[in-house]
Amino acid sequence: MTIERHAAGILPSYLRDQWWTPDVGDHATPVRDASTGEVVTYLDTQGIDLAGALEHARTVGQASLGALTFHQRAVLLKQLGVALTARKEELYELSKRAGATVRDSLSDVDGGIGVLFTYSSKGRRELPNSQVYLDGPVETLSKDGSFLGRHVYTRLPGVAVQINAFNFPMWGALEKFAPAFLAGVPTLVKPASPTAYVAEAWVRILVETGLLPAGSLQLVSGAVPGLFDHLRLGDIVGFTGSASTADRLRAQAAPGVRFTSETDSINASVLGPDAVPGTPEFDAYVKQLMVELTTKAGQKCTAIRRAIVPADAVDPLVAALRDRIAERVVVGDPRADGVTMGPLVSLGQRDEVLRAVGELEAAGGRIVLGSTDAPTVTLADGSTGAAPEGAFVAPIVVGFDGRADALPAAVHEVEAFGPVASILAYRTVEEAADLVGRGGGSLVTSVATADPAVAATLLARTAAYNGRLLFLDRDDARTSTGHGAPVPHLVHGGPGRAGGGEELGGIRAVLHHMQRTAVQGSPAMLTALTGVWHQGAASRSDRHPFRKSLAELAVGDQVVSASRAVSLDDIETFAHFTGDLFYAHMDEEAAAANPFFPGRVAHGYLLVSWAAGLFVDPEPGPVLANYGLENLRFVTPVSPGDEIRVVLTAKQITPRETDEYGEVRWDAVIQNQDDDIVATYDVLTLVAKEPVGVRP
């Protein structure tokens, strides 16, 4: 029968820059409150035009994002983050219906907002204010320098389809959306059904800002039948979920469609042999294990599933963990005061977790903490009792006896995606490393140890099986973001069972949405294509470039200095003034014995200092500050009696979107009287956008 629209109506999708729901709802699926079983909303995509949505992204979305530079997109990401911050309390409240406590929402809601801010910042600091990203140095492909090559990244021409898991409806989507948006690729988000209403809420907030470029973000609230039939070369799929689903979807992707996945993994946490009870490392390990068991009710792809501990530490660890859970964990409806752990996302997920625990028990495990019985919980009104319609499971720890090499395969293969972990005993560090590797590839392994030798052994033997390793000790225990908390600056992903993909990782994630291409041509052509001046391209010396604002300056503007002779007195004066009495500058015999020098030579930093004096225009003007020097190389030594001059060329101009100035990167080349290159480097200055100063 058709479902009437009421308080819990059909959740709309956002397609082609407008909200959409089906004309009828006779195929609608209810989504229920995780604590009470109440219907929150219905999902139905009957009649959805997925082909039209994808084409809208490839045309309208590509055009609107393609008109912007990296920096302009980065500024928009910050503005979107500000808009979500202003309304995050709404998102906290809505997330409670999915079983999330406010602490859980700090990971999901605040974590997602933090991704937007991080990529906004990194985009403006690490990417040019243009649309092409250069990768690596110039390769000279001809003797005379007339034929060059280098690698560039340009954005993919399609759409980023993002299929997300239920546990992080906001962070999980925004950690894919932010780098795609920064790359200039439009996004179509497909959230998991149990928490689709949270995804719809943050998308609605962004739409209401009016800041989203047309076609840059679309949302499908519900099933996506035949979606992969419409994907083609230039599109990219980012999937988060189970390994089995990832394999099925990857098989549906047409050749040329990029498919990256971040899937479930049996993550490990190793307690070092030095981290005995009473040490800060032991205490940090217990705290971390409790947090990973209970945050999001253990529904995290990065949660600890295998606690690998020295054999004689198993009982003390279980006892300490039991005490901490009893002291800190209150299971119940997140809307009740004092609740620190909510339910699983659905009754179906609860049953799946309990089934997995049964598999672990059947394989020889025994429950050493907690129970599979329905727990007594705190209800929304503050009372305690049973909640048969709620998806509650109390924390469970499963212990396995026996030698590490004889443990059943199930402990390394069966994941109970909830508040469940297994404890495995080891006798040597090498044995612990082998246990980590038997997980078949993980998103993260953490190690609690203060012993660098233990850490080094585990790094060498387990890094290949992990996307991330966290070493926890007394120095970072308070500041660590934790085992289960990916950060946007570092890679999130892992080999093998974890999916073999990478998300986040700073600008690496942006480049996942771009194509790396080798470009070959003349210096003039590469300068025109990249916006970066290449040696051999045309230059202009009409007036000193330091007198030009960004509005007047052009790539290739150049100043060629006069020459300056270097004397032995200059070298000695510099040596005594700076205290740099290195023998190559002060001892003729020792210097001549050095294979790099013909005798006493000038300090490299003397030459760089003189070069600044040779090319600078000293009066006030558009150049506001020198803020750096990069890529300095000394090529040819300078002896007393030699002369030097410098050629300074505007190499790259990067206006800052939110400031009245920008960055200019200058190509600096110091030459001697024989035109030999003495030194090369980049000078970085901040230059006003508009003319300022006292003389033209």
N, C-alpha and C positions, 0 to 999 in steps of 0.2 A: 504494500500500500504506500501511497505517497506520504512522506513526512511533512507535516505542516511546519511552517516557519513559526518558531516561538523563541523563548529565551535561550534555548539551546538549539539554534537553527543550524543550517548547513554552513560550514566554514568556507568563506569565499577564497578564491584564488586571485592573484594579481597578474593579469596578462595583458600585453600590448598597452600598458600604461592605464589600465582601468580595472576595477574590481569586477569579478565574474563569478556567478553561481549557475548551476544547471537549471534548466526550466522546470524539471521535475526532480524529485528526490527519492524515487522508488528503489534506488540501489544504495541508499545512504548507509554508512557504517557508523555506529555510535562510538564515541570516545568518552571514557568514563573517568571520574575522579579517582585517583589512586588510593585515597584513604576511605572513601565512603561508597564507591561504586556508582555514584550519581552521574547521569549523562551531562557532560560538559558541552559537547557539540557533536555534529555529524559531519562525515566526510563523503563527498560524492563528486566525481569528475565526469559523469556521464555527458557525452557530447562535447568534451573539451577539444579544442583545436591546437594540439601540440605542434603540428607542422607550422601553423601560423605563428605561434609564439616563438618558435625557433627562428623563423624567417624574420620576424620583427627584431629579434636580437641581432641577427646577422646584418640587417640593413640599418634600421633606425638606431639601435644600440651601438653598433660599430661606428656609425657616422657621428653620433653625439660624443662618444668617448674619444674617438679618433681625432676630434677637433681640439682636444685638450692635451697639454703637455703632462709629463710625469708630475711636475710640481703642482699644477692646477688640480689634478686628480687627488694629490696628497692633501691639499688644502680642503677639498670637499670631504675627504675621509675624516679629517679633524672635526669639521662642522657636523657631520653625521654623528660622530661620537659624542659631541656636546649635546645634541638633541636627545640621544638615548639616555645620557646621564641625567638630564633634567626629568626624565620620566621613568627612571629605573625602579622606583617604588611600585609602580603599576605592574612592572614585569616580575618583581619579587612576589607580589600578591598572587598573580596569575600562576606562577610557577609552583606555588604551594599545592595547587590542584593536581600537579604531576608528581607530588611527593617530595618536592624540594624544600628544604629548610632555607632560612635566610643565609646560613653559612654555605649551603650548596649553591645558592644563587650568586654568591661572591665568585665562585668558580665559573659559572655559566654566564650570568648577566654582566657582571663587572669584568670577567675575563674576556668576553666578547668585545665590550667597549674598549678595553685595554689594547686589544689587537688593532682596532681602528686607529687609536692614538699612536701606537708603535709604528705602524706602517706609514702613517702620515709623517711622522718624524723622520723615519729612515728614508722615505721617498725623497724628502727635501734635502737631506744631508748626503745621501749616497747615490742619487740618480741625477742626471742632468735635467735642466729645465727645457727639455726637448722631447722628441718622440722616438728617438733611436738611442739604444744603449750600446756603447763600445765595450768589447770584451778583449782584454789583453793588448799587448803592444803592437805597433806597426811592424810588419814583416817586409823588408826590402827585397824585392824579387828581381832586380836588375842591377848591374854594376854601377850605372850612372844615376840610380835613384828615381828613374822616370816611371817605374812600374812597381806598385806597392800592393800589399794585401793586408787585410785585417778582418777580424770577426765582429759582426754586429748582431744585435738582437732586435727584432721587430715583432710586433704583437700578432698573435694568431688571428685569422680573419673570421673565426666562428664564434661559438657561444660556449661558455663554461657551464656545464650541467653539474650541479652539485647535489648529490644524494646523501642525505645525512642520517645519523643515528638518533634514537629517541633520547639518549641520556644528556645531550648538550644541544638543545634546540636553538640556542643563541650563539654560544661560543663556537660550536662545531660548524655553524654556517658562516659566521663572520670571519673565522680564520681561513676560510676558502674565499669568501667574497672580497676581503680587503686586498690580497695580492692580485686577484684577477682584475679588480677595478683599477688598481694602480698600474697594471700592465696595459689597460685599455680594452679589456675583453668583457663583454656583457655577461651577466650571470642569470641562470634559471635555477632556482632553489627548489628541491623536492625534499621537504622534511619528513621524518618518520611519523606515522599516524598517531601514536600515543601522545605526542607533544606538539602536534602540528599547530595547535591554537597558540602556543607561545611564539612559534616562528611567525605566524600571521600577525601577532601583536607588534613585534619589533619591525617587521616590514611595513606595517601600517604607520607606525611612528615615522619611519624614514620617508614614506610617501607624503605624509602630511607636512613635512618640512618644505616641500617644493624644491629641494636641492638635487634630487636624483636626476641625472641626465636622462632624457627619453630613451627607453629601451634598455637601460643599463641593469635593471633588476626586475626579475619576474618570479612569481611564486606559484607553485602548484600544490594545492591543499588536497592531497588524496592520491589515488592511483595514477600511474602514467603508462597506460597500455600502449604498446607499440612505439614507445619513445625512441628506442634504439634504431628503429627502422628509418628514422628521419635524420640521424646523425651522419656526418660526413667529414672528409678531410678538412682540417682547420678547427674542428670542435674538440673539446676536451671534457672528459668525465672525471670528477673527483668523488670517490665513494668512501663512505665510512660505515662499517657494519661487520657482519660475520664473514669469515673467510669463504664459506660455502656460497653465500650470495654474491660475493665479489667474483668468484670463479664463474658463476652462472652469467653474470652481467658482462664480464670481460669477453666471454665467448660470443655474446650478442653484438659486440661492437664491431663495426665495419673496419676494414683495413684503413689505416690513416687516422682513425679516431684515437687520440691519446686517452689512456685509461690509467689513472693512478688510484691506489687504494690504501686505506689505513684500516686494518682489520683487527679482530680480537687476537690477543696474545697472552700466553701464560707467563706473565712477567714475574721476575724473581727479585728478592731482596736478600742479600747475604749479610749475616752478622759475622764480623771478623773474629778470629780466634783470640785477639787481644781485647775484644769488647766484652769483657766479663761483667757479671752483675756488679753494680756499684760504680761503673765507669760512666762518664757522660755519653759515650757512644752506645752503650747498652740502653740507657734511658732514652736516647734519641731514637733508637731503633723501635723500642716499644711504643713510643708516642706515634711514630710514623706509621707503624703497622695498624694501630688503632684508627688513625685518621683515614688510612686507605680502606679499611674495612667498612667504615661508617659514612664517609662522605659520599653523597649521592646514593646512599645505601649500597655502596660497593659497585654501583653500575657505571664503571669507568673502564675504558679500554686500557688505561694505564695503571689500574689498581694492582696491588700485590696479590698474586695468586699462589706463589710458592715462597714461603719463608724458609730460607736455607741457613741453618744454624749449626754450630758445633754440637756434637752429640751430648756433651755434658751440660749444655745450656738450654736444652729443650724444656725440661721441667721448670727451671726458673723463669724462662720466657713466658710460658703458658700462664704461670702463676701471676707474673707481673702484668700481663695483658688482661687477665681476668679482673684483677683489682682495678686497673685503669678503666676498663669498660664499665664496671659496676659503679665507679665514681663519676664518670663523665657522660655516659650514654643513656639517653632517655628516648625510647622508641615510641612514636605516635604520630598523630596528625600534625603536620607542620604549622597549622593555624593555632595550636594550643601553646600557651606559654611554657617554656622550659624544654620543649622537645628538641633534641639534637640530631635525631635520625628519623627520617620519614620512611614511608613504604616504598616498595618497588613500584615501577611505573604502571603495572597492570597485574591482574590476577593471572593472566597467561604467562607473564614473565616470572611471577612468583612460582608457578607450577614448574616452569622450566628450570629455575634455580634448584628447587627441591629435587627434581629428577636428576640433575647433575650431581648433587650431593649423594644421592642414592647410588649413582655410578661409582663415585669415589669410595663409598663404603663397600660396595660389592667387590671392588678391586683390592680390598684389604685395609682401607682407611678406617679409623675410628674417631668419632667426634670427641674431642678433648675439651672443647669449650662451646657452650651454646647448645641448641636443640633445634630439630626440625619441626617441633610442635608449634602450633600457632601461638604467638606470644600475647601476653596481656600488655595492652598499649594505652597510652594517654589519648583520649578522644578529644575532639575539637572543643567540647565544653569544659575540658579540664579534668573530667572524671577518668577513671581507668576501668578497663574491661576488655572483653573480646571484641573484635571487629571483623566479622566473617566476610564482609564485602570489601574489606581493605586488603591490600597486597603486602602485608607485613611479614618480615622475616627478621629474626634477631641475629646478631653476629654469630658466625659459626667458624670454628677452626677444626680442621681434620688432620689428625696425626697419622704418620706412616712409620712403621717399625722396619728394622732391617738395614742392611748395607745399601749405600747409595746406588751401587751398580746393579742391585737386585730389586730396586723399586719397580712397581708395575708401570707400564706405559701410560695408563690412564692419568696418573698424577701430572704428567707432562702434556697431556692431550685434551683432557676434559676441563672445560672452563665453566664454573658456576658463576654466571654474570650477576653477582650480587654480593652481599656481605659475607663472603666465604673465602678462606685461604687455607692452604695446606702447609704443614710444617714438616720439613725434610731434614734429617740429620746428616752431617758430614764429619769426616775425621781428618782430612787434609785440605789445604787450600786448593790443591789441584782437583780434588774430588768435588769441591764446591763449584769450581769452574766448569767441570764436566756436567754437573747438574743444571747449571744455567743454560748450557748449550743444548741440552736435551729438550728444551722447550721449543726448539725448531725455529727460532727467530722471534724476537720480542721488540716491543716498543721501547722498553726501559728496564734496566736492572739498577738497583741501588746497592751500595756497600757501606756498612757502618764499620769504620776502622780508623785508628790513628796511626797505623803502621804502614809507611810508604811501600815497604816491600810486599806486603799483602796486596795493597792497591795495585802495584805495578804488575804483579802476577795475574790478577783478575782482569786488568785492562788488556794485557797481551792475549789472554786466553778467551775472553768473552766479548771484546769489542765487535768482532765480526758477526756476532749473533744479536746485536742490539743497535737500535737507532740512537739511544741515549744512555749514558752511564752517569749516575750521581754518586759521588763519594761524600759520605756524611761523617763529620767528626766534630769534636768539641768546638772547633773554631767557626764552623759554618752552620751548626745545628739550629741556631736562632734565626739566621738570615736566609737559609735555604728555602727555596720555593716548594720543595718537597718532591718525593718520588713521583707522585701522580699528576704533577702540574707542568705540562709543557709550557714553554714561553715562546713568544713570537720571534725572538732573536735567534733561536736554535731550531734545528731540524726536529720535526715531529713525524715519526714513521719508523719503519724497521724492516729488516729482511725477512725472507721466508714466510712463516705463518702470519707475521705482522703485516703482510701485504706487499712488501718490496717497494713501497712508494715513499715520497717525502712531501710533507706539508710544512708550512712555516719556514724556519731557517733564514729569516730576514729576507734580503733581496733575492736569495735563491728561489723562494716561492714565487716571486714576481716573474722570474725568468722561466719558471715552469710553464707560464702562459704565453711564452714568446718563442720565436724560432731563431736559432743561432745559424747565421749564414756567413760564409766566407765571401768577402767582397774584394775584387781586384780592380785596379785601375791606376790612372795617373794621380800624382799628388793633387792636381787641381780638381779632378773628378771626385776623389775621396773627400776632399775638403768640402765640396759642394754637397755631397751626399750625407755627410756626418755632422756638418756644422763645426768641425774641429780642424784647425789649420794643420797641414802636413808639410814637412820640409820639402821644398821644391815647388810649392804652390805660389801663386802670385802674392806679392806683398805691397804695401803702400807706406811711403814715408813723407806724407805731405806736411805734417806738423807733429810735434811730440805727442805720442798717444796718451801720456799722462795728463794732457790738457783736455782730453775728450771724456765726456760723460758716456754712460751706456747708450744714450740716445744717439750719440755721434760715433762711437767706437765701432769698428768692424773687425771681424776675424781677418788677420793678415796685416793689420796696422803694425808698423815696425819702427824701431829706432836703432841705428847703427852708431855706436859710440866712437869717440876718438881713441887713439892708442895711448897706453901708459907704460913706461919702461919700469922694469923691476931691478932694483939694485941690491947688492949685498947688505947695505945699510938698512934698506927697507925690511929685509928678511930678519936681520938681527933685532931691529926695533920691535917688530911684531912679536918675535920670540920672547923678548924680555918683558914686553908690555902685557902679553897674555899668559906668560909662564910656560908656553909650549916650547920646551927646549929639546924636542926630539932630535936625535943625532942627525937625521937626514937633512935638517935645516942648519945644524951648527958645527958638524964635524966633517970636513971634506974627505978625509981618508975613509972614515966609516961609511959615509954616504956613497962613495965611489965603489965600495965593496958590496953594496946592496945591488942585487940584479935589476932593480926597478929604476935606479937613478944614475945619471951620469956624474954626479957629484952633489954638492949642496944644492937644494932646490927650495923654492918658495912654498910656504904653507898653502894647502888647498883653501883654507878658510880666509887667508889673506887675499887670495885671488877672488873669492866670492864676495868678500867685503868691498874690495876695490871695484868689482863689477857693478855693485849697487851704486857706488859713487859715480861710475861712468854713465849709467843709463838713467838715473833718477832725474826728475825735474823737481826741484826742491820747494817751489812756492805752493801755497794752498791752492787746491783745485779739486777736481772730481775724485781723485784717488784719496780715499779716506784712511786706509791702513794697509800695511803689509801683514798678512796673518799666516804666512807659512811658506815653506820651501819643500818641494818633494822631488824624489827621483834623482838626487844629486849623484853624479858619477864623475870622478877625476880620470881623465883619459891620457893626457900627455903632461909630463912634468915640466915645470918652468924653472929655468936656471937664471942666475944673476946675469943681467944684460939683455934678457928677452923682453919682448913687449906683449901686452895683451890688449884686446878690445872685446866688446860684447855686442851681440846682436840679440835684441829683445823683440819678440813678436807676439801679438795678441793671438792666443791659441784657441781659447774657448771662453765664451761669454755666457754667464748663467745669472739672469735676473732673479731676484728673490720675490716671490709673489706677494708676500706680506710686509716687505720692507721697502724703503726708498733707495736701496742700493742693491748691488749684486756682486757676484764673484767673477773676477777675470783671472784666467789661468794664462800665464805668459811663458812662451818657450824661450829659454835663455841658453845661449851658446857662447862660451868664452873661447876665443881663438888666439893663437900667437902670431908673430910677424910672418910666419910661413904658411898661414891659413890652416895650420893643424888645429884640430879641436882639442882644447885644454880641458874643458868641463862642460857638462850639459845638465840642466835641471829645469824644474818648473817653479816659477814664482807665483804666489797666490796673493791677490790684492782684493780689497773691497772698494768698489767704485760707485759713486752716486749715479742714479738713473738720469737725472737732469743736470744741466750745466750749473756749476757753482765755482767760486774762486774769485781771484782778484784781477786776472788778466787773461786774455784770449790765447 
